[in-house]
Amino acid sequence: MANELKDLIESTGRAVAGAVGTAAGVAAGAAAALTANKEPRKVDPVIEESHWREHFAAEPYYDPTYAFEDYLPAWRTGWEGIGKYPGKSFDQAERDLQSDFNWNRGQSRLLWEQAKAAVRAAFER
């Protein structure tokens, strides 16, 4: 009786372990499939800066009391974030982008709340 119980427990354990392993494998495969096709957009910093230099004054968040150079670190943070956080939405990457902006900010007079829309615009462009 003890051997039969032991065999039953062992076979049940193997079945459960197999099912859990299969489920984990399926989940990992699905995640890989979802991200495998999400190659980050190639970003040319010269083209990006040129684009923003030409169009920045037409952006809805633009405040004329700030210069192009104040906004540039925000846009740079956004376009660099495309490669750093592939497959993530702005909302998913926002905390990292905020940290990146604070690191890249330099002499910009913008604080995060003022720069956030510019970072988003470049990240989602």
Secondary structure by P-SEA (a helix, b strand, c coil): caaaaaaaaaaaaaaaaaaaaaaaaaaaaaaaaaacccccccccaaaaaaaaaaccccccccccccccccaaaaaaaaaaaaaaccccccccaaaaaaaaaaaaccccccccccaaaaaaaaaac
